[in-house]
Amino acid sequence: MNELIRLCDLQINKTAVVAEFCAGKMTQRINDLGIVEGSEITPVFIAPFGDPVAYSVKHTLIALRRKDSRLILVRCEDDI
């Protein structure tokens, strides 16, 4: 299955590959953080109130707010 899901919907410790962005002006900022198409990303920690979430990207932890992670579409590794 080649279904894309929002990054914010990815389960903790499940790795996915960044497929595309719906970020508009945020695309450059997201790219500057190392989140680029084709890179693997894994949510590893959720803050106590559910926002932000820490993601592992290229051996670095990056925290994204839920509203920003909704703009990133990923493909689960099981689907590749």
N, CA, C and O atoms as a GROMACS GRO file, in nm:
protein
  320
    1MET      N    1   0.084  -0.118   0.000
    1MET     CA    2   0.000   0.000   0.000
    1MET      C    3   0.088   0.124   0.000
    1MET      O    4   0.188   0.128   0.073
    2ASN      N    5   0.057   0.225  -0.078
    2ASN     CA    6   0.137   0.346  -0.087
    2ASN      C    7   0.065   0.465  -0.025
    2ASN      O    8   0.074   0.577  -0.076
    3GLU      N    9  -0.005   0.442   0.082
    3GLU     CA   10  -0.084   0.546   0.145
    3GLU      C   11   0.006   0.644   0.221
    3GLU      O   12   0.096   0.604   0.294
    4LEU      N   13  -0.021   0.771   0.202
    4LEU     CA   14   0.050   0.875   0.274
    4LEU      C   15  -0.032   0.914   0.396
    4LEU      O   16  -0.154   0.921   0.390
    5ILE      N   17   0.038   0.939   0.507
    5ILE     CA   18  -0.028   0.986   0.628
    5ILE      C   19   0.044   1.111   0.676
    5ILE      O   20   0.158   1.137   0.637
    6ARG      N   21  -0.022   1.187   0.758
    6ARG     CA   22   0.041   1.304   0.818
    6ARG      C   23   0.142   1.259   0.922
    6ARG      O   24   0.122   1.158   0.990
    7LEU      N   25   0.250   1.333   0.933
    7LEU     CA   26   0.352   1.300   1.032
    7LEU      C   27   0.295   1.299   1.173
    7LEU      O   28   0.337   1.218   1.256
    8CYS      N   29   0.201   1.387   1.202
    8CYS     CA   30   0.143   1.393   1.336
    8CYS      C   31   0.064   1.267   1.371
    8CYS      O   32   0.037   1.242   1.489
    9ASP      N   33   0.025   1.187   1.271
    9ASP     CA   34  -0.051   1.064   1.294
    9ASP      C   35   0.036   0.940   1.304
    9ASP      O   36  -0.015   0.830   1.326
   10LEU      N   37   0.167   0.956   1.287
   10LEU     CA   38   0.259   0.842   1.293
   10LEU      C   39   0.278   0.798   1.438
   10LEU      O   40   0.297   0.882   1.526
   11GLN      N   41   0.273   0.668   1.461
   11GLN     CA   42   0.288   0.613   1.596
   11GLN      C   43   0.430   0.631   1.647
   11GLN      O   44   0.526   0.634   1.569
   12ILE      N   45   0.442   0.642   1.779
   12ILE     CA   46   0.573   0.654   1.843
   12ILE      C   47   0.660   0.534   1.805
   12ILE      O   48   0.612   0.421   1.802
   13ASN      N   49   0.787   0.561   1.778
   13ASN     CA   50   0.889   0.462   1.743
   13ASN      C   51   0.863   0.388   1.612
   13ASN      O   52   0.924   0.284   1.586
   14LYS      N   53   0.775   0.440   1.529
   14LYS     CA   54   0.753   0.382   1.397
   14LYS      C   55   0.820   0.472   1.294
   14LYS      O   56   0.791   0.592   1.288
   15THR      N   57   0.908   0.416   1.215
   15THR     CA   58   0.984   0.493   1.117
   15THR      C   59   0.907   0.507   0.987
   15THR      O   60   0.841   0.414   0.941
   16ALA      N   61   0.918   0.625   0.928
   16ALA     CA   62   0.854   0.653   0.800
   16ALA      C   63   0.951   0.734   0.715
   16ALA      O   64   1.053   0.784   0.764
   17VAL      N   65   0.919   0.746   0.588
   17VAL     CA   66   0.999   0.825   0.495
   17VAL      C   67   0.918   0.947   0.454
   17VAL      O   68   0.801   0.936   0.418
   18VAL      N   69   0.981   1.063   0.460
   18VAL     CA   70   0.914   1.187   0.422
   18VAL      C   71   0.884   1.182   0.272
   18VAL      O   72   0.974   1.160   0.191
   19ALA      N   73   0.757   1.202   0.237
   19ALA     CA   74   0.715   1.192   0.098
   19ALA      C   75   0.694   1.329   0.033
   19ALA      O   76   0.738   1.353  -0.079
   20GLU      N   77   0.625   1.418   0.104
   20GLU     CA   78   0.599   1.550   0.048
   20GLU      C   79   0.556   1.647   0.158
   20GLU      O   80   0.528   1.608   0.271
   21PHE      N   81   0.550   1.774   0.120
   21PHE     CA   82   0.511   1.880   0.213
   21PHE      C   83   0.388   1.952   0.162
   21PHE      O   84   0.366   1.964   0.042
   22CYS      N   85   0.309   1.999   0.256
   22CYS     CA   86   0.196   2.086   0.224
   22CYS      C   87   0.216   2.216   0.302
   22CYS      O   88   0.121   2.277   0.350
   23ALA      N   89   0.342   2.256   0.315
   23ALA     CA   90   0.378   2.360   0.410
   23ALA      C   91   0.382   2.501   0.354
   23ALA      O   92   0.380   2.596   0.432
   24GLY      N   93   0.389   2.518   0.226
   24GLY     CA   94   0.395   2.653   0.171
   24GLY      C   95   0.518   2.727   0.222
   24GLY      O   96   0.631   2.687   0.193
   25LYS      N   97   0.496   2.834   0.297
   25LYS     CA   98   0.605   2.915   0.350
   25LYS      C   99   0.691   2.840   0.451
   25LYS      O  100   0.807   2.874   0.471
   26MET      N  101   0.635   2.738   0.515
   26MET     CA  102   0.708   2.662   0.617
   26MET      C  103   0.805   2.562   0.556
   26MET      O  104   0.891   2.509   0.627
   27THR      N  105   0.795   2.534   0.427
   27THR     CA  106   0.878   2.432   0.363
   27THR      C  107   1.026   2.459   0.383
   27THR      O  108   1.100   2.366   0.416
   28GLN      N  109   1.071   2.581   0.365
   28GLN     CA  110   1.214   2.612   0.381
   28GLN      C  111   1.259   2.589   0.525
   28GLN      O  112   1.367   2.535   0.547
   29ARG      N  113   1.179   2.630   0.622
   29ARG     CA  114   1.214   2.609   0.762
   29ARG      C  115   1.224   2.461   0.794
   29ARG      O  116   1.317   2.417   0.863
   30ILE      N  117   1.128   2.383   0.745
   30ILE     CA  118   1.129   2.239   0.768
   30ILE      C  119   1.253   2.176   0.703
   30ILE      O  120   1.317   2.090   0.763
   31ASN      N  121   1.285   2.218   0.583
   31ASN     CA  122   1.406   2.168   0.516
   31ASN      C  123   1.532   2.205   0.593
   31ASN      O  124   1.624   2.125   0.602
   32ASP      N  125   1.537   2.326   0.647
   32ASP     CA  126   1.652   2.370   0.725
   32ASP      C  127   1.674   2.284   0.850
   32ASP      O  128   1.786   2.272   0.899
   33LEU      N  129   1.566   2.226   0.901
   33LEU     CA  130   1.576   2.138   1.017
   33LEU      C  131   1.627   1.999   0.980
   33LEU      O  132   1.653   1.917   1.068
   34GLY      N  133   1.642   1.972   0.852
   34GLY     CA  134   1.689   1.842   0.805
   34GLY      C  135   1.579   1.748   0.762
   34GLY      O  136   1.606   1.633   0.726
   35ILE      N  137   1.458   1.796   0.764
   35ILE     CA  138   1.344   1.714   0.721
   35ILE      C  139   1.324   1.742   0.572
   35ILE      O  140   1.261   1.841   0.534
   36VAL      N  141   1.377   1.652   0.489
   36VAL     CA  142   1.368   1.668   0.344
   36VAL      C  143   1.304   1.543   0.286
   36VAL      O  144   1.303   1.437   0.349
   37GLU      N  145   1.251   1.556   0.166
   37GLU     CA  146   1.189   1.441   0.100
   37GLU      C  147   1.288   1.327   0.088
   37GLU      O  148   1.403   1.346   0.046
   38GLY      N  149   1.243   1.207   0.124
   38GLY     CA  150   1.328   1.089   0.118
   38GLY      C  151   1.400   1.057   0.247
   38GLY      O  152   1.457   0.948   0.260
   39SER      N  153   1.399   1.148   0.345
   39SER     CA  154   1.468   1.120   0.471
   39SER      C  155   1.377   1.040   0.564
   39SER      O  156   1.255   1.054   0.562
   40GLU      N  157   1.439   0.956   0.646
   40GLU     CA  158   1.364   0.877   0.743
   40GLU      C  159   1.338   0.962   0.867
   40GLU      O  160   1.423   1.042   0.907
   41ILE      N  161   1.220   0.945   0.925
   41ILE     CA  162   1.182   1.020   1.044
   41ILE      C  163   1.105   0.930   1.139
   41ILE      O  164   1.022   0.849   1.097
   42THR      N  165   1.133   0.944   1.269
   42THR     CA  166   1.071   0.860   1.370
   42THR      C  167   1.029   0.944   1.490
   42THR      O  168   1.113   1.012   1.548
   43PRO      N  169   0.901   0.943   1.528
   43PRO     CA  170   0.862   1.011   1.651
   43PRO      C  171   0.911   0.930   1.771
   43PRO      O  172   0.886   0.810   1.779
   44VAL      N  173   0.980   0.995   1.864
   44VAL     CA  174   1.038   0.921   1.977
   44VAL      C  175   0.986   0.965   2.113
   44VAL      O  176   1.001   0.891   2.210
   45PHE      N  177   0.927   1.083   2.122
   45PHE     CA  178   0.880   1.131   2.252
   45PHE      C  179   0.770   1.234   2.233
   45PHE      O  180   0.779   1.322   2.148
   46ILE      N  181   0.664   1.221   2.314
   46ILE     CA  182   0.556   1.319   2.314
   46ILE      C  183   0.560   1.393   2.446
   46ILE      O  184   0.571   1.331   2.552
   47ALA      N  185   0.552   1.524   2.441
   47ALA     CA  186   0.550   1.606   2.563
   47ALA      C  187   0.427   1.569   2.647
   47ALA      O  188   0.329   1.517   2.594
   48PRO      N  189   0.431   1.595   2.777
   48PRO     CA  190   0.320   1.555   2.865
   48PRO      C  191   0.182   1.600   2.821
   48PRO      O  192   0.084   1.529   2.844
   49PHE      N  193   0.170   1.715   2.760
   49PHE     CA  194   0.039   1.763   2.717
   49PHE      C  195   0.013   1.735   2.570
   49PHE      O  196  -0.084   1.787   2.513
   50GLY      N  197   0.099   1.653   2.506
   50GLY     CA  198   0.078   1.610   2.369
   50GLY      C  199   0.139   1.698   2.262
   50GLY      O  200   0.130   1.667   2.143
   51ASP      N  201   0.202   1.807   2.302
   51ASP     CA  202   0.261   1.898   2.205
   51ASP      C  203   0.378   1.969   2.270
   51ASP      O  204   0.360   2.022   2.380
   52PRO      N  205   0.494   1.974   2.214
   52PRO     CA  206   0.537   1.922   2.084
   52PRO      C  207   0.574   1.774   2.091
   52PRO      O  208   0.565   1.711   2.196
   53VAL      N  209   0.617   1.721   1.977
   53VAL     CA  210   0.666   1.584   1.966
   53VAL      C  211   0.810   1.590   1.920
   53VAL      O  212   0.845   1.669   1.832
   54ALA      N  213   0.896   1.506   1.979
   54ALA     CA  214   1.037   1.499   1.938
   54ALA      C  215   1.049   1.390   1.832
   54ALA      O  216   1.002   1.278   1.849
   55TYR      N  217   1.114   1.426   1.721
   55TYR     CA  218   1.134   1.334   1.608
   55TYR      C  219   1.283   1.313   1.588
   55TYR      O  220   1.363   1.405   1.602
   56SER      N  221   1.320   1.190   1.555
   56SER     CA  222   1.457   1.158   1.519
   56SER      C  223   1.469   1.167   1.368
   56SER      O  224   1.401   1.097   1.294
   57VAL      N  225   1.560   1.256   1.323
   57VAL     CA  226   1.585   1.276   1.181
   57VAL      C  227   1.736   1.290   1.164
   57VAL      O  228   1.797   1.378   1.224
   58LYS      N  229   1.794   1.203   1.082
   58LYS     CA  230   1.938   1.210   1.055
   58LYS      C  231   2.021   1.217   1.184
   58LYS      O  232   2.111   1.300   1.196
   59HIS      N  233   1.990   1.130   1.280
   59HIS     CA  234   2.062   1.118   1.407
   59HIS      C  235   2.053   1.244   1.492
   59HIS      O  236   2.142   1.272   1.573
   60THR      N  237   1.946   1.320   1.475
   60THR     CA  238   1.923   1.442   1.552
   60THR      C  239   1.779   1.442   1.601
   60THR      O  240   1.689   1.397   1.530
   61LEU      N  241   1.757   1.492   1.723
   61LEU     CA  242   1.622   1.506   1.773
   61LEU      C  243   1.571   1.647   1.743
   61LEU      O  244   1.639   1.746   1.772
   62ILE      N  245   1.453   1.654   1.686
   62ILE     CA  246   1.392   1.781   1.650
   62ILE      C  247   1.250   1.782   1.705
   62ILE      O  248   1.175   1.687   1.684
   63ALA      N  249   1.214   1.889   1.773
   63ALA     CA  250   1.079   1.902   1.826
   63ALA      C  251   0.994   1.984   1.730
   63ALA      O  252   1.034   2.092   1.686
   64LEU      N  253   0.878   1.930   1.697
   64LEU     CA  254   0.783   2.001   1.610
   64LEU      C  255   0.649   2.011   1.678
   64LEU      O  256   0.604   1.916   1.744
   65ARG      N  257   0.585   2.125   1.663
   65ARG     CA  258   0.448   2.138   1.712
   65ARG      C  259   0.356   2.058   1.621
   65ARG      O  260   0.386   2.035   1.504
   66ARG      N  261   0.246   2.016   1.677
   66ARG     CA  262   0.150   1.935   1.602
   66ARG      C  263   0.102   2.009   1.477
   66ARG      O  264   0.086   1.948   1.371
   67LYS      N  265   0.080   2.140   1.488
   67LYS     CA  266   0.031   2.215   1.372
   67LYS      C  267   0.133   2.215   1.259
   67LYS      O  268   0.095   2.224   1.142
   68ASP      N  269   0.263   2.204   1.291
   68ASP     CA  270   0.365   2.198   1.187
   68ASP      C  271   0.380   2.056   1.132
   68ASP      O  272   0.402   2.038   1.012
   69SER      N  273   0.369   1.957   1.218
   69SER     CA  274   0.385   1.819   1.172
   69SER      C  275   0.267   1.772   1.087
   69SER      O  276   0.277   1.673   1.015
   70ARG      N  277   0.155   1.843   1.095
   70ARG     CA  278   0.039   1.810   1.010
   70ARG      C  279   0.067   1.842   0.864
   70ARG      O  280   0.000   1.790   0.775
   71LEU      N  281   0.166   1.927   0.839
   71LEU     CA  282   0.197   1.972   0.703
   71LEU      C  283   0.291   1.878   0.628
   71LEU      O  284   0.320   1.899   0.510
   72ILE      N  285   0.340   1.775   0.697
   72ILE     CA  286   0.439   1.683   0.639
   72ILE      C  287   0.371   1.548   0.616
   72ILE      O  288   0.314   1.490   0.708
   73LEU      N  289   0.378   1.499   0.493
   73LEU     CA  290   0.321   1.369   0.459
   73LEU      C  291   0.432   1.266   0.451
   73LEU      O  292   0.538   1.290   0.393
   74VAL      N  293   0.407   1.149   0.513
   74VAL     CA  294   0.508   1.044   0.518
   74VAL      C  295   0.449   0.912   0.470
   74VAL      O  296   0.327   0.894   0.465
   75ARG      N  297   0.538   0.821   0.434
   75ARG     CA  298   0.500   0.685   0.392
   75ARG      C  299   0.566   0.591   0.492
   75ARG      O  300   0.688   0.594   0.509
   76CYS      N  301   0.487   0.508   0.558
   76CYS     CA  302   0.541   0.413   0.656
   76CYS      C  303   0.633   0.315   0.588
   76CYS      O  304   0.610   0.278   0.473
   77GLU      N  305   0.738   0.273   0.657
   77GLU     CA  306   0.837   0.182   0.598
   77GLU      C  307   0.774   0.049   0.560
   77GLU      O  308   0.821  -0.016   0.467
   78ASP      N  309   0.670   0.007   0.629
   78ASP     CA  310   0.601  -0.119   0.594
   78ASP      C  311   0.540  -0.111   0.456
   78ASP      O  312   0.522  -0.214   0.390
   79ASP      N  313   0.508   0.012   0.411
   79ASP     CA  314   0.441   0.032   0.283
   79ASP      C  315   0.537   0.048   0.166
   79ASP      O  316   0.493   0.052   0.051
   80ILE      N  317   0.665   0.056   0.192
   80ILE     CA  318   0.763   0.082   0.085
   80ILE      C  319   0.796  -0.045   0.010
   80ILE      O  320   0.876  -0.042  -0.083
   0.00000   0.00000   0.00000
